[in-house]
Amino acid sequence: MLVVLGLIVLLVVAALIVVFTRSEPALLDAGTPGGVVQRYSTAALDGDETTAAGYLSAGALVDCDDSTASGVSAGTDDVRITLIDTTERDSSADVRVLIVTSYGSGPFGSSEYESEEAFDLVRVDGDWLIDEAPWRLAVCPSSSQGDTP
């Protein structure tokens, strides 16, 4: 009986060590399509429109429309984004991600919605920029709205 109790204590201690020593996901290289999407998504989820806009192409900023920007955190408790794969070409790239959104809790727990989405990137002067983001992560900076009526 003491051996079983000892094993249980050992497992609990090991689980606590794993939980408390987990670190943030490693940042991908900022010069890669995946790294650009990772930084853009972080800024979008943090509500930092200015930083997020720095990762958008001129075409994405021109086409920016408040009706397509989602207000990323509206109504959600948790949004997780996982990189699925990246297809890189000379002047364009596609980055596929899985977006999992968790909503509040109800009598049966929280509900989740997941969807596979893609970012379209273009290479401009050697840098990767997002030309089109999934609607769920679309950011439309206020400063780009100055020319619209």
Secondary structure as UniProt FT lines:
FT   HELIX           2..21
FT   TURN            30..31
FT   HELIX           33..46
FT   HELIX           49..53
FT   TURN            54..55
FT   HELIX           58..62
FT   TURN            66..68
FT   TURN            72..75
FT   STRAND          78..88
FT   STRAND          92..106
FT   TURN            107..108
FT   STRAND          109..124
FT   TURN            125..126
FT   STRAND          127..132
FT   HELIX           135..137
FT   HELIX           142..145
FT   TURN            146..147
//
